[in-house]
Amino acid sequence: MTGGANKPSLIEAQKNFADFGASTRARLTRGAPSRASDHPREPFWRMIDLRVDDFEQPGEHEAPLPADLAVLYWWRPTFWRLDRRNSQENAQRKPTG
């Protein structure tokens, strides 16, 4: 998911944080690297995995933003595109012929 408005992308920033404790190397000059224990996470939080997580592409708008923005959290079972992801997985598993 490159080409978005943010630099680095969320995926790149997550990887960087896991690798060296900041979203970018430039942020390291502002202080000590963060530790995971400094940032509590929800129990099922995980990094984005584009092999399983389904997001709209830049410029694509299948639906307006939901009123409850918490459904945008890809790691939750309430993720607003979860049904779409499950439908695609089931379609790939269906035998042909």
ZASE-753310 format. One line per field, with one value per residue: x, y, z of N, C-alpha, C, O in turn; chain; residue number from 1; residue in three letters. Coordinates in Angstrom, 2 decimals, m for minus. Layout:
! ZASE-753310
n_xx (X, ...) .
n_yy (Y, ...) .
n_zz (Z, ...) .
ca_xx (X, ...) .
ca_yy (Y, ...) .
ca_zz (Z, ...) .
c_xx (X, ...) .
c_yy (Y, ...) .
c_zz (Z, ...) .
o_xx (X, ...) .
o_yy (Y, ...) .
o_zz (Z, ...) .
chain (A, ...) .
n (NUM, ...) .
res (ala, ...) .
This chain:
! ZASE-753310
n_xx (0.84, 1.51, 2.02, 0.15, m1.13, 0.46, 3.82, 6.26, 4.35, 1.61, 2.13, 4.90, 5.76, 4.92, 6.57, 9.09, 8.93, 8.84, 11.35, 13.27, 12.21, 10.89, 8.86, 10.20, 13.69, 14.53, 12.97, 14.21, 16.21, 14.99, 14.76, 14.99, 14.65, 11.39, 9.83, 8.03, 6.55, 5.97, 3.78, 0.78, m1.18, m4.19, m5.61, m5.78, m4.37, m2.44, 0.17, m0.40, m1.17, m0.91, m1.52, m3.74, m5.35, m7.78, m8.03, m9.32, m8.10, m5.90, m7.83, m10.05, m13.39, m15.57, m17.60, m19.10, m17.34, m17.78, m20.05, m19.16, m15.97, m14.31, m14.70, m12.92, m10.60, m8.41, m7.65, m9.68, m12.62, m14.81, m14.16, m14.86, m14.61, m14.43, m16.36, m16.21, m13.59, m13.79, m15.65, m14.16, m12.12, m13.63, m14.60, m12.26, m11.72, m13.73, m14.53, m13.94, m16.00) .
n_yy (m1.18, 1.46, 4.90, 6.46, 9.24, 9.57, 9.55, 7.73, 4.94, 3.37, 0.64, 0.53, 2.16, 0.62, m1.64, m0.41, 0.54, m1.87, m2.82, m0.80, 0.91, 3.34, 5.32, 6.40, 6.76, 9.36, 10.22, 9.07, 10.78, 12.54, 11.55, 8.75, 5.39, 3.95, 1.55, m1.51, m1.96, 0.58, 1.33, 0.33, m2.31, m3.45, m6.66, m8.40, m7.09, m6.72, m6.50, m5.06, m7.28, m7.79, m10.06, m11.11, m9.03, m6.75, m3.82, m0.70, 0.56, 3.35, 6.14, 4.61, 4.12, 2.32, 2.51, 4.96, 6.42, 4.67, 5.42, 4.59, 4.60, 2.69, 0.30, 0.27, m0.86, m3.22, m5.55, m6.33, m8.35, m7.02, m5.63, m3.64, m4.55, m7.25, m9.18, m8.99, m9.85, m12.50, m13.50, m13.40, m15.23, m17.59, m17.84, m18.38, m20.90, m22.52, m25.37, m25.77, m26.72) .
n_zz (0.00, m1.08, m2.04, m0.81, 1.15, 3.38, 4.48, 5.98, 4.59, 6.38, 6.67, 6.19, 8.32, 10.51, 10.22, 10.45, 13.11, 14.50, 13.77, 14.54, 16.48, 15.87, 13.64, 11.50, 10.64, 11.03, 13.13, 15.28, 16.06, 17.68, 20.18, 22.47, 21.19, 20.99, 23.13, 22.89, 25.17, 25.99, 24.60, 24.91, 23.53, 21.91, 22.71, 20.40, 18.45, 15.51, 13.06, 9.82, 7.22, 4.02, 2.61, 3.75, 4.69, 3.60, 1.89, 0.68, m2.37, m3.12, m3.96, m4.48, m3.54, m2.14, m0.35, 1.81, 4.63, 7.69, 10.44, 12.94, 13.54, 14.61, 13.33, 11.33, 12.14, 11.31, 12.66, 14.31, 14.92, 13.97, 11.70, 8.92, 6.30, 6.46, 5.74, 2.96, 2.53, 3.48, 1.63, m0.74, m0.12, 0.13, m2.49, m3.83, m2.91, m3.89, m5.78, m9.27, m11.92) .
ca_xx (0.00, 2.31, 1.38, m0.84, m0.79, 1.44, 5.17, 6.09, 3.02, 1.35, 2.82, 6.33, 5.96, 4.81, 7.80, 10.18, 8.78, 9.25, 12.78, 14.18, 11.55, 10.34, 8.25, 11.27, 14.99, 14.61, 12.33, 15.13, 17.02, 14.19, 14.75, 15.31, 13.67, 10.28, 9.74, 6.65, 5.87, 5.55, 2.59, m0.11, m1.97, m5.35, m5.18, m5.66, m3.70, m1.35, 0.58, m1.12, m0.66, m1.67, m1.96, m5.05, m6.12, m8.36, m8.24, m9.57, m6.92, m5.97, m8.80, m11.20, m14.33, m16.72, m18.66, m18.68, m16.81, m18.82, m20.20, m18.29, m14.66, m13.63, m14.81, m11.80, m9.45, m8.31, m7.38, m10.88, m13.61, m15.83, m13.60, m15.96, m14.41, m14.21, m17.26, m15.67, m12.41, m14.26, m16.27, m13.09, m11.47, m14.53, m14.64, m11.01, m11.73, m14.77, m14.05, m14.49, m16.40) .
ca_yy (0.00, 2.66, 5.93, 7.19, 10.60, 9.56, 9.04, 6.47, 4.35, 2.72, m0.64, 0.82, 2.67, m0.51, m2.43, 0.38, 0.56, m3.19, m2.98, 0.10, 1.68, 4.62, 5.19, 6.73, 6.96, 10.76, 10.37, 8.60, 11.90, 13.32, 10.90, 7.33, 4.55, 3.48, 0.12, m1.98, m1.83, 1.98, 1.52, m0.82, m2.68, m4.30, m8.06, m9.08, m6.23, m7.30, m5.66, m5.30, m8.34, m7.63, m11.36, m11.43, m7.83, m6.16, m2.38, 0.01, 1.11, 4.81, 6.64, 3.70, 4.36, 1.42, 2.93, 6.10, 6.02, 4.33, 6.32, 4.05, 4.43, 1.53, m0.84, 0.35, m1.56, m4.48, m6.69, m6.66, m9.14, m6.12, m4.90, m3.41, m5.28, m8.65, m9.99, m8.98, m10.72, m13.88, m13.87, m13.65, m16.48, m18.69, m17.94, m19.01, m22.29, m23.28, m26.18, m25.41, m27.83) .
ca_zz (0.00, m1.21, m2.84, m0.04, 1.57, 4.46, 4.23, 5.27, 4.66, 7.66, 6.67, 6.37, 9.68, 11.44, 10.09, 11.03, 14.56, 14.97, 13.52, 15.27, 17.53, 15.42, 12.31, 10.54, 11.29, 11.42, 14.45, 16.31, 16.52, 18.63, 21.48, 22.51, 20.52, 21.81, 23.41, 22.75, 26.46, 26.13, 23.79, 25.09, 22.35, 22.13, 22.76, 19.11, 17.48, 14.72, 11.93, 8.57, 6.37, 2.77, 2.10, 4.33, 4.97, 2.40, 2.02, m0.56, m3.00, m3.19, m4.92, m4.52, m2.46, m2.31, 0.56, 2.65, 5.93, 8.64, 11.59, 13.98, 12.92, 15.17, 12.41, 10.39, 12.73, 10.57, 13.54, 15.07, 14.19, 13.44, 10.56, 7.98, 5.03, 6.77, 4.91, 1.60, 2.55, 3.60, 0.35, m1.71, 0.25, m0.21, m3.95, m4.27, m2.48, m4.58, m6.91, m10.57, m12.77) .
c_xx (0.88, 1.53, 0.31, m0.33, 0.32, 2.76, 5.83, 4.65, 2.84, 2.11, 4.32, 6.61, 5.85, 6.08, 8.98, 10.12, 9.23, 10.76, 13.65, 13.50, 11.03, 9.76, 9.23, 12.57, 15.13, 13.99, 13.23, 15.98, 16.28, 14.15, 15.09, 14.25, 12.57, 10.41, 8.27, 5.88, 5.41, 4.22, 1.67, m0.96, m3.19, m4.90, m4.97, m4.97, m2.59, m1.01, m0.27, m0.39, m1.48, m2.06, m3.35, m5.93, m6.53, m8.66, m8.60, m8.24, m7.02, m6.93, m10.05, m12.10, m15.56, m17.90, m18.17, m18.12, m17.95, m18.89, m19.29, m16.93, m13.88, m13.74, m13.73, m10.56, m9.38, m8.13, m8.62, m11.85, m14.75, m15.34, m14.62, m15.80, m14.17, m15.10, m16.75, m14.46, m12.83, m14.91, m15.22, m12.37, m12.32, m14.60, m13.38, m10.99, m12.73, m14.16, m14.70, m14.82, m17.06) .
c_yy (1.24, 3.69, 6.70, 8.56, 10.63, 8.95, 8.88, 5.97, 3.69, 1.39, m0.43, 1.30, 1.55, m1.36, m1.70, 0.38, m0.77, m3.37, m2.10, 1.09, 3.05, 4.43, 5.53, 6.90, 8.41, 10.99, 9.90, 9.75, 12.74, 12.69, 9.43, 6.54, 4.12, 1.98, m0.27, m1.80, m0.39, 2.25, 0.31, m1.05, m3.47, m5.76, m8.72, m8.23, m7.01, m6.33, m6.00, m6.38, m8.31, m8.95, m11.71, m10.20, m7.14, m4.69, m1.80, 0.54, 2.63, 5.25, 5.79, 3.99, 3.51, 1.85, 4.15, 5.58, 5.70, 5.34, 5.89, 3.72, 3.24, 0.31, m0.78, m0.38, m2.97, m5.69, m7.12, m7.50, m8.30, m5.31, m4.84, m4.13, m6.77, m9.56, m10.09, m9.91, m12.18, m14.37, m14.20, m14.96, m17.68, m18.90, m18.64, m20.50, m23.16, m24.09, m25.72, m26.68, m28.90) .
c_zz (0.00, m2.01, m2.11, 0.37, 2.61, 4.03, 5.58, 5.36, 6.03, 7.75, 6.89, 7.79, 10.71, 11.41, 10.73, 12.55, 15.14, 14.84, 14.40, 16.21, 17.15, 14.02, 11.20, 11.32, 11.76, 12.80, 15.58, 16.86, 17.55, 20.01, 21.36, 21.75, 21.49, 22.04, 23.27, 24.04, 26.73, 25.44, 23.93, 23.84, 22.77, 22.05, 21.40, 18.04, 16.79, 13.61, 10.71, 7.77, 5.09, 2.12, 2.61, 4.54, 3.67, 2.65, 0.65, m1.09, m3.02, m4.30, m5.04, m3.32, m2.69, m1.47, 1.33, 3.97, 6.88, 9.79, 12.73, 13.37, 13.48, 14.25, 11.32, 10.91, 12.16, 11.47, 14.33, 14.24, 13.62, 12.24, 9.44, 6.65, 5.27, 5.93, 3.48, 1.51, 2.61, 2.31, m0.70, m1.41, m0.12, m1.71, m4.47, m3.93, m3.24, m5.72, m8.21, m11.33, m12.09) .
o_xx (0.96, 0.49, m0.38, 0.76, 1.04, 2.81, 5.95, 3.84, 3.82, 2.66, 4.94, 7.61, 6.61, 6.59, 9.77, 11.14, 9.91, 11.38, 14.65, 14.15, 10.75, 10.12, 9.13, 12.55, 15.77, 14.44, 13.03, 16.41, 16.90, 13.56, 15.44, 13.10, 12.82, 11.01, 7.38, 4.68, 4.57, 3.60, 1.78, m1.39, m3.23, m3.91, m4.04, m4.96, m1.90, m1.81, m0.80, 0.83, m2.63, m2.85, m4.07, m7.15, m5.72, m9.47, m8.23, m7.37, m8.13, m6.83, m11.03, m11.61, m16.49, m19.05, m16.97, m18.38, m18.97, m17.91, m18.71, m16.77, m12.88, m12.95, m13.64, m9.57, m10.20, m8.45, m8.61, m11.89, m15.57, m16.03, m15.19, m16.79, m13.76, m14.64, m16.84, m14.31, m12.28, m14.73, m15.36, m12.05, m11.81, m14.64, m13.44, m10.30, m12.60, m13.38, m15.87, m14.01, m17.44) .
o_yy (1.96, 3.37, 7.52, 8.98, 11.62, 7.96, 9.88, 6.51, 3.47, 1.06, m1.14, 0.89, 1.53, m1.75, m2.30, 0.22, m0.80, m3.99, m2.56, 2.01, 3.86, 3.49, 5.01, 7.15, 8.67, 11.85, 10.30, 9.70, 13.57, 13.26, 8.94, 6.95, 3.95, 1.26, 0.54, m1.52, m0.16, 3.29, m0.63, m0.10, m4.09, m6.06, m9.52, m8.60, m7.83, m5.46, m7.11, m6.38, m8.76, m8.97, m12.50, m10.33, m6.97, m4.36, m2.34, 0.92, 3.16, 4.79, 6.22, 4.09, 3.94, 1.61, 4.34, 4.45, 6.39, 6.03, 6.73, 2.68, 2.83, m0.62, m1.69, m0.50, m3.82, m6.80, m8.18, m7.39, m8.81, m4.39, m5.86, m4.29, m7.48, m10.60, m11.14, m10.66, m13.01, m15.53, m15.16, m15.72, m18.68, m20.05, m19.40, m21.27, m24.38, m23.58, m25.33, m27.61, m29.89) .
o_zz (0.99, m2.59, m2.72, m0.02, 2.71, 3.30, 6.29, 6.12, 6.75, 8.80, 7.68, 8.39, 11.68, 12.46, 11.45, 13.22, 16.16, 15.70, 14.96, 16.70, 18.04, 13.31, 10.09, 12.52, 12.78, 13.55, 16.73, 18.01, 18.23, 20.93, 20.28, 21.67, 22.69, 21.25, 23.51, 24.02, 27.59, 25.67, 23.15, 23.18, 23.84, 21.38, 21.25, 16.87, 17.40, 13.26, 10.61, 7.67, 5.08, 1.18, 2.00, 4.57, 2.76, 3.52, m0.39, m0.31, m2.95, m5.44, m5.66, m2.19, m3.37, m1.82, 1.50, 4.37, 6.88, 10.07, 13.42, 12.74, 12.89, 14.38, 10.50, 10.19, 12.51, 11.03, 14.95, 13.02, 12.85, 11.79, 9.05, 5.94, 4.35, 5.45, 2.85, 0.54, 1.89, 1.94, m1.45, m2.32, m0.63, m2.17, m5.44, m4.60, m3.26, m6.52, m8.24, m11.38, m12.71) .
chain (A, A, A, A, A, A, A, A, A, A, A, A, A, A, A, A, A, A, A, A, A, A, A, A, A, A, A, A, A, A, A, A, A, A, A, A, A, A, A, A, A, A, A, A, A, A, A, A, A, A, A, A, A, A, A, A, A, A, A, A, A, A, A, A, A, A, A, A, A, A, A, A, A, A, A, A, A, A, A, A, A, A, A, A, A, A, A, A, A, A, A, A, A, A, A, A, A) .
n (1, 2, 3, 4, 5, 6, 7, 8, 9, 10, 11, 12, 13, 14, 15, 16, 17, 18, 19, 20, 21, 22, 23, 24, 25, 26, 27, 28, 29, 30, 31, 32, 33, 34, 35, 36, 37, 38, 39, 40, 41, 42, 43, 44, 45, 46, 47, 48, 49, 50, 51, 52, 53, 54, 55, 56, 57, 58, 59, 60, 61, 62, 63, 64, 65, 66, 67, 68, 69, 70, 71, 72, 73, 74, 75, 76, 77, 78, 79, 80, 81, 82, 83, 84, 85, 86, 87, 88, 89, 90, 91, 92, 93, 94, 95, 96, 97) .
res (met, thr, gly, gly, ala, asn, lys, pro, ser, leu, ile, glu, ala, gln, lys, asn, phe, ala, asp, phe, gly, ala, ser, thr, arg, ala, arg, leu, thr, arg, gly, ala, pro, ser, arg, ala, ser, asp, his, pro, arg, glu, pro, phe, trp, arg, met, ile, asp, leu, arg, val, asp, asp, phe, glu, gln, pro, gly, glu, his, glu, ala, pro, leu, pro, ala, asp, leu, ala, val, leu, tyr, trp, trp, arg, pro, thr, phe, trp, arg, leu, asp, arg, arg, asn, ser, gln, glu, asn, ala, gln, arg, lys, pro, thr, gly) .
